Amino acid sequence: MRARTAPPDPHVVRNARRAADVGDCMSDASVHLSVLDLATREYGQSNTEALQGSIDMAVRAEQLGYERFWVAEHHGMPGITSSAPAVLLSAVGAATSTIRIGSGGVMLPNHAPLVVAEQFGTLRALYGDRVDLGLGRAPGTDGATAMALRRTDRLDVDDFPERLADLIGFFTGMDESNPLSRIRAVPGYGDVPEFWLLGSSGYSAQVAGALGVSFAFAHHFASDNTEAALALYRDSFRPSRFRSEPNALIGVQVVTDEAPAVIEEQSAPGMISFIRMRQGAKPEPVSMEEARAYEFSDLERRFIQARTERQAYGSADEVAAKINALVASTGANGVIVAPGAAQARYRHQALEVVARLYAEGRLVAAGEPAVTSA
C-alpha cells in the first residue's frame, strides 16, 4: 500500500472483537447506493443555508430510494460545514423517515470514545436502527486544528485500535479487566449502531476485516489503492456476530450532465479549492465567475486529470460505465455517491441520474450483466 503503517496490534483488535461480537449476522448480494455529503457552502451562502442544503439533499436521497445518507467530519474548512456530524445527523433524522443516516465518518482520534458513544446512542434513541456509525482515524483537518481538538500536540494514531475497542465496549459492555468497564454510556449502552470503518489505505481495511465489520473506502479522494485495499479487507475478514461476510462500499465522486461544458464548469470551483488546499491554504468557496476566469496551468490540468479519471464524471452513459467498471474491479457491494458539482441543483442531478441508472438495471453487482442503453 502507499502508506507504510504498522499493522494493528492483534491483542487490541482481539479485545475490540470481543466487544463487537453482538447483533445479528447480515449478508446480501445486491449492489447498494448511498450518499456522502459534506454540507458544502457555496460562494455567497451562509452556514445556515449550507446546512439546510445538506438536509434537503438527504430528503431528496430518501425520495430517490438511496439506502443511506452519511455526512463527513471536517474542521476549519470555509467551504465545508459538516464539522459536527452527530448534530447535523439529528436534523437529518428529523427530516427523513426511512433512509439510514450516519457518519462518513467520525474521526475517532479527535474525540473521547465515551462522548461518541453517548452522541450516537442519543441518535439511536431518537431514530432507532437507522443509525450508522462510520469511523476514521484521520484528523479531517490540519495539524494545528487537530491539536486544538485533541488538546495535545500528540497527533499520532497508534492508539486507534484501543480507542475503537473502548467505543464498541461502551455500546456492548467490556471485559472486567478494562478499567473503563464500570462506566456506562447513557444513552448508548445496549443500543448498538451499525459499525463501519472508513479508510484510504490498507490499515483500516485490515482492522475492519479483523473485527468482522463493514468497510468503506474513500476512493473519491484516494483512488490509487482501491482494489488493493478491498482485497486486503476481504483477505483479513473474520466472520463476527456483526457480519458473516465482508461488506464493502467505495466512495465515488459524481458530476454528470449531457453537456461536457456544464461538467467542466461545475467541477472547476471544487478543483480550484482543492489545488489551493494542496498549497496549504484554507480557501473560501470559489464563485462561478472566478472559476470561469481561472486559467489552469498544464501541471494543474494534469493533476485534475489524474484526480478525476477514476471518478464518475460525464454523461449518464459514461457514469454507468465508470461505476460498473469500479464495482467490477473492486468487488465492492455498492457505491457511496459523493456529488462533486459546485451548485446544489447539479449535486441533486447527480443523485437523480445514478438513481435512474439503477432503476433501469444499468448499475449492477460485480459479476452481473448490465442493461445497456438503447
C-alpha positions as CSV (number, residue, x, y, z in Angstrom):
1,M,0.0,0.0,0.0
2,R,1.0,3.6,-0.4
3,A,1.3,4.4,3.3
4,R,3.7,2.3,5.4
5,T,1.7,1.9,8.5
6,A,2.3,-0.6,11.2
7,P,-0.4,-3.3,11.3
8,P,-2.9,-3.2,14.1
9,D,-1.9,-4.7,17.4
10,P,-3.6,-8.1,17.4
11,H,-4.2,-8.0,21.2
12,V,-6.1,-4.8,21.0
13,V,-8.0,-6.0,17.9
14,R,-8.9,-9.1,19.9
15,N,-10.4,-7.0,22.6
16,A,-12.3,-5.0,20.1
17,R,-13.6,-8.2,18.5
18,R,-14.9,-9.3,22.0
19,A,-16.9,-6.1,22.2
20,A,-18.1,-6.5,18.6
21,D,-19.5,-10.0,19.0
22,V,-23.1,-8.9,19.3
23,G,-26.0,-8.4,17.0
24,D,-27.4,-10.3,14.0
25,C,-25.4,-11.7,11.1
26,M,-26.0,-9.9,7.9
27,S,-25.3,-10.8,4.3
28,D,-26.6,-9.6,1.0
29,A,-25.6,-9.8,-2.6
30,S,-27.2,-6.7,-4.3
31,V,-25.4,-3.5,-5.2
32,H,-26.2,-0.7,-2.7
33,L,-26.4,3.0,-3.4
34,S,-25.6,5.5,-0.6
35,V,-24.8,9.3,-0.4
36,L,-21.9,11.1,1.2
37,D,-22.3,14.8,1.9
38,L,-20.0,17.5,3.2
39,A,-22.6,20.2,3.8
40,T,-20.9,22.3,1.1
41,R,-21.1,26.0,1.5
42,E,-21.4,27.6,-2.0
43,Y,-20.0,31.0,-2.7
44,G,-22.2,33.7,-1.1
45,Q,-24.0,31.2,1.1
46,S,-24.4,31.4,4.9
47,N,-23.6,28.4,7.1
48,T,-27.4,28.1,7.8
49,E,-28.0,27.8,4.0
50,A,-25.3,25.2,3.6
51,L,-26.6,23.0,6.5
52,Q,-30.1,23.3,5.2
53,G,-28.8,22.2,1.8
54,S,-27.4,19.1,3.4
55,I,-30.8,18.3,4.9
56,D,-32.5,18.9,1.6
57,M,-30.1,16.5,-0.1
58,A,-30.9,13.8,2.5
59,V,-34.7,14.3,1.8
60,R,-34.1,14.0,-1.9
61,A,-31.9,10.9,-1.5
62,E,-34.7,9.3,0.5
63,Q,-37.2,10.1,-2.2
64,L,-34.9,8.5,-4.8
65,G,-34.5,5.3,-2.8
66,Y,-30.9,5.6,-1.6
67,E,-30.1,3.3,1.3
68,R,-28.1,5.6,3.5
69,F,-27.0,9.2,3.8
70,W,-23.7,10.0,5.5
71,V,-22.0,13.2,6.5
72,A,-18.3,13.6,6.9
73,E,-16.3,15.3,9.7
74,H,-14.1,18.1,8.6
75,H,-12.8,21.1,10.5
76,G,-11.6,24.6,9.7
77,M,-12.5,24.5,6.0
78,P,-14.6,27.5,5.0
79,G,-16.4,25.6,2.2
80,I,-17.4,22.6,4.4
81,T,-19.9,23.0,7.3
82,S,-20.0,19.3,8.4
83,S,-17.8,19.8,11.5
84,A,-20.3,18.2,13.9
85,P,-21.8,15.1,12.2
86,A,-23.9,14.0,15.2
87,V,-25.6,17.4,15.4
88,L,-26.3,17.6,11.7
89,L,-27.5,14.0,11.7
90,S,-30.1,14.8,14.3
91,A,-31.6,17.4,11.9
92,V,-31.3,14.9,9.0
93,G,-33.1,12.3,11.0
94,A,-35.9,14.6,11.9
95,A,-36.4,15.5,8.2
96,T,-36.4,11.9,7.0
97,S,-38.1,8.6,8.0
98,T,-36.7,5.6,6.1
99,I,-33.2,6.3,4.9
100,R,-30.3,5.2,7.0
101,I,-28.3,8.1,8.5
102,G,-24.7,8.1,9.7
103,S,-21.2,9.5,9.8
104,G,-18.8,9.0,7.0
105,G,-17.1,9.4,9.3
106,V,-16.4,10.5,12.8
107,M,-12.7,10.9,13.2
108,L,-12.2,8.9,16.4
109,P,-8.8,10.3,17.4
110,N,-10.4,13.8,17.7
111,H,-12.9,12.6,20.3
112,A,-13.2,10.7,23.6
113,P,-14.8,7.3,22.8
114,L,-17.4,7.8,25.6
115,V,-18.6,11.1,24.0
116,V,-19.0,9.4,20.6
117,A,-21.0,6.6,22.2
118,E,-23.3,9.0,24.0
119,Q,-23.8,11.1,20.9
120,F,-24.7,8.1,18.7
121,G,-26.6,6.4,21.5
122,T,-28.7,9.6,21.5
123,L,-29.2,9.3,17.8
124,R,-30.2,5.7,18.2
125,A,-32.7,6.6,20.9
126,L,-34.2,9.2,18.6
127,Y,-34.1,7.4,15.2
128,G,-33.8,3.7,16.0
129,D,-31.9,1.2,13.9
130,R,-31.5,3.7,11.0
131,V,-28.2,4.9,12.5
132,D,-24.7,4.0,11.2
133,L,-21.5,4.9,13.0
134,G,-18.7,5.2,10.5
135,L,-15.3,5.8,12.0
136,G,-12.0,7.0,10.6
137,R,-8.6,7.7,12.1
138,A,-7.5,10.8,10.0
139,P,-7.8,14.2,11.6
140,G,-10.1,15.7,9.0
141,T,-8.1,18.9,9.2
142,D,-4.7,20.5,9.5
143,G,-2.3,19.8,12.4
144,A,-2.9,22.9,14.3
145,T,-6.7,22.4,14.3
146,A,-6.2,18.8,15.3
147,M,-4.2,19.9,18.3
148,A,-6.9,22.3,19.3
149,L,-9.5,19.5,19.0
150,R,-7.4,17.0,21.0
151,R,-5.9,19.4,23.5
152,T,-2.5,17.8,22.9
153,D,0.4,18.0,20.5
154,R,0.4,14.2,20.2
155,L,-1.1,13.6,16.7
156,D,-0.2,10.0,16.1
157,V,-3.0,7.4,15.9
158,D,-1.2,4.4,17.4
159,D,-3.9,4.0,20.0
160,F,-6.7,3.9,17.4
161,P,-7.5,0.2,17.9
162,E,-7.6,0.7,21.6
163,R,-10.0,3.7,21.2
164,L,-12.1,1.6,18.9
165,A,-12.3,-1.3,21.4
166,D,-13.4,1.2,24.1
167,L,-16.0,2.7,21.9
168,I,-17.5,-0.6,20.9
169,G,-17.4,-1.7,24.5
170,F,-19.4,1.4,25.6
171,F,-22.2,0.1,23.5
172,T,-21.9,-3.7,24.2
173,G,-20.1,-4.0,27.5
174,M,-16.4,-4.5,28.3
175,D,-14.3,-7.2,29.8
176,E,-13.9,-6.5,33.5
177,S,-10.1,-6.2,33.0
178,N,-10.7,-2.9,31.2
179,P,-10.6,-0.1,33.8
180,L,-13.5,1.6,31.9
181,S,-15.8,-1.4,32.3
182,R,-17.8,0.2,35.1
183,I,-18.6,3.3,33.1
184,R,-22.0,3.3,31.2
185,A,-22.8,5.3,28.1
186,V,-26.3,6.7,28.6
187,P,-27.8,6.7,26.1
188,G,-25.7,4.2,24.2
189,Y,-25.2,1.0,26.3
190,G,-27.1,-1.9,24.8
191,D,-28.2,0.1,21.8
192,V,-25.7,-0.7,19.1
193,P,-25.5,1.2,15.8
194,E,-24.2,-0.4,12.6
195,F,-20.4,0.0,12.7
196,W,-18.3,0.9,9.7
197,L,-14.6,1.6,9.4
198,L,-13.6,4.1,6.8
199,G,-10.2,4.5,5.2
200,S,-8.0,5.4,2.3
201,S,-5.2,2.9,2.8
202,G,-4.7,-0.7,3.9
203,Y,-4.6,-0.1,7.7
204,S,-8.3,0.4,8.3
205,A,-9.1,-2.3,5.8
206,Q,-7.1,-4.7,8.0
207,V,-8.8,-3.6,11.2
208,A,-12.3,-3.8,9.7
209,G,-11.5,-7.3,8.4
210,A,-10.1,-8.4,11.7
211,L,-13.2,-7.1,13.6
212,G,-15.6,-8.5,11.1
213,V,-17.3,-5.2,10.4
214,S,-18.2,-3.3,7.2
215,F,-15.6,-1.2,5.4
216,A,-15.9,1.9,3.3
217,F,-13.0,3.0,1.1
218,A,-12.5,6.7,0.3
219,H,-12.0,6.1,-3.5
220,H,-13.5,9.6,-4.1
221,F,-10.3,11.2,-2.9
222,A,-7.7,8.4,-2.9
223,S,-8.3,6.3,-6.0
224,D,-4.8,4.7,-6.4
225,N,-5.2,1.8,-3.9
226,T,-8.9,0.9,-4.0
227,E,-8.6,-2.6,-5.4
228,A,-5.6,-3.5,-3.1
229,A,-7.4,-2.2,0.0
230,L,-10.6,-4.1,-0.7
231,A,-8.7,-7.2,-1.4
232,L,-6.8,-6.8,1.9
233,Y,-10.1,-6.3,3.7
234,R,-11.6,-9.5,2.3
235,D,-8.4,-11.4,3.0
236,S,-8.4,-10.1,6.6
237,F,-12.1,-10.7,7.2
238,R,-13.1,-12.9,10.0
239,P,-16.8,-13.6,10.5
240,S,-18.3,-11.9,13.6
241,R,-21.7,-11.5,15.0
242,F,-21.8,-8.2,13.2
243,R,-21.3,-9.7,9.8
244,S,-21.0,-13.2,8.4
245,E,-19.4,-12.0,5.2
246,P,-17.3,-9.0,4.0
247,N,-19.3,-5.9,3.1
248,A,-17.5,-3.0,1.4
249,L,-18.6,0.3,-0.2
250,I,-16.5,2.7,-2.2
251,G,-16.9,6.4,-2.4
252,V,-17.2,7.7,-6.0
253,Q,-17.4,11.4,-6.9
254,V,-20.1,12.1,-9.5
255,V,-20.5,15.1,-11.7
256,T,-22.9,14.5,-14.5
257,D,-24.7,16.3,-17.4
258,E,-25.2,15.6,-21.0
259,A,-23.2,18.8,-21.9
260,P,-19.5,18.4,-21.3
261,A,-19.2,22.2,-20.8
262,V,-21.5,22.0,-17.8
263,I,-19.5,19.2,-16.2
264,E,-16.3,21.3,-16.7
265,E,-17.9,24.4,-15.3
266,Q,-19.4,22.6,-12.3
267,S,-16.1,20.8,-11.5
268,A,-13.9,23.9,-11.7
269,P,-14.7,25.6,-8.3
270,G,-14.0,22.4,-6.4
271,M,-10.8,21.7,-8.3
272,I,-9.5,25.2,-7.7
273,S,-10.3,24.9,-3.9
274,F,-8.5,21.5,-3.8
275,I,-5.4,22.9,-5.5
276,R,-5.3,25.7,-3.1
277,M,-5.7,23.4,-0.1
278,R,-2.8,21.3,-1.5
279,Q,-0.8,24.5,-1.4
280,G,-1.5,25.0,2.3
281,A,-4.4,27.5,2.1
282,K,-7.8,27.3,3.6
283,P,-9.7,28.7,0.7
284,E,-13.1,30.4,0.8
285,P,-15.7,29.0,-1.7
286,V,-14.9,29.9,-5.3
287,S,-17.5,31.7,-7.2
288,M,-18.6,30.6,-10.7
289,E,-17.3,33.8,-12.1
290,E,-13.8,33.3,-10.7
291,A,-13.8,29.7,-11.8
292,R,-14.8,30.7,-15.4
293,A,-11.9,33.2,-15.5
294,Y,-9.3,30.9,-13.9
295,E,-6.6,29.6,-16.2
296,F,-5.3,26.2,-15.1
297,S,-1.7,25.6,-15.7
298,D,-0.5,22.5,-17.6
299,L,0.6,21.0,-14.3
300,E,-2.8,21.7,-12.7
301,R,-4.6,20.2,-15.6
302,R,-2.6,17.0,-15.3
303,F,-3.4,16.9,-11.6
304,I,-7.1,17.3,-12.3
305,Q,-7.0,14.6,-15.0
306,A,-5.3,12.2,-12.6
307,R,-7.8,13.1,-9.8
308,T,-10.9,12.6,-11.9
309,E,-10.0,9.8,-14.3
310,R,-11.3,7.1,-12.0
311,Q,-14.3,9.1,-10.8
312,A,-17.7,9.2,-12.5
313,Y,-17.6,12.4,-14.5
314,G,-19.6,12.5,-17.7
315,S,-22.9,11.8,-19.3
316,A,-25.3,9.3,-17.9
317,D,-23.9,6.6,-20.1
318,E,-20.3,7.5,-19.0
319,V,-21.3,7.5,-15.3
320,A,-22.9,4.0,-15.7
321,A,-19.8,2.6,-17.4
322,K,-17.4,4.1,-14.8
323,I,-19.3,2.9,-11.8
324,N,-19.8,-0.5,-13.2
325,A,-16.1,-0.8,-14.0
326,L,-15.2,0.2,-10.5
327,V,-17.6,-2.3,-8.9
328,A,-16.3,-5.0,-11.2
329,S,-12.6,-4.3,-10.5
330,T,-13.0,-3.9,-6.7
331,G,-15.8,-6.4,-6.0
332,A,-17.5,-3.7,-3.9
333,N,-21.0,-4.3,-2.6
334,G,-22.0,-0.8,-3.6
335,V,-21.1,2.8,-4.1
336,I,-21.3,5.9,-2.0
337,V,-22.2,8.8,-4.3
338,A,-20.2,11.9,-3.5
339,P,-21.7,14.7,-5.6
340,G,-18.9,17.0,-6.7
341,A,-20.7,19.8,-8.5
342,A,-20.4,23.4,-7.4
343,Q,-24.1,24.1,-7.3
344,A,-26.8,22.3,-5.4
345,R,-29.1,21.6,-8.4
346,Y,-26.3,19.8,-10.1
347,R,-25.4,17.8,-7.0
348,H,-29.1,16.8,-6.8
349,Q,-28.9,15.9,-10.5
350,A,-26.0,13.5,-9.8
351,L,-28.2,11.6,-7.3
352,E,-31.1,11.6,-9.8
353,V,-29.0,10.3,-12.7
354,V,-27.4,7.5,-10.6
355,A,-30.8,6.5,-9.1
356,R,-32.3,6.4,-12.6
357,L,-29.5,4.2,-13.9
358,Y,-30.0,1.8,-11.1
359,A,-33.8,1.7,-11.7
360,E,-33.1,0.9,-15.3
361,G,-30.9,-2.0,-14.4
362,R,-27.7,-0.3,-15.7
363,L,-25.9,-0.4,-12.4
364,V,-25.2,-3.9,-11.3
365,A,-23.4,-6.0,-8.7
366,A,-19.9,-7.3,-9.5
367,G,-20.0,-10.2,-12.0
368,E,-23.6,-9.5,-13.2
369,P,-24.5,-8.2,-16.7
370,A,-25.8,-4.7,-17.0
371,V,-28.7,-3.5,-19.1
372,T,-27.3,-1.3,-21.9
373,S,-28.8,1.9,-23.0
374,A,-30.9,1.9,-26.2
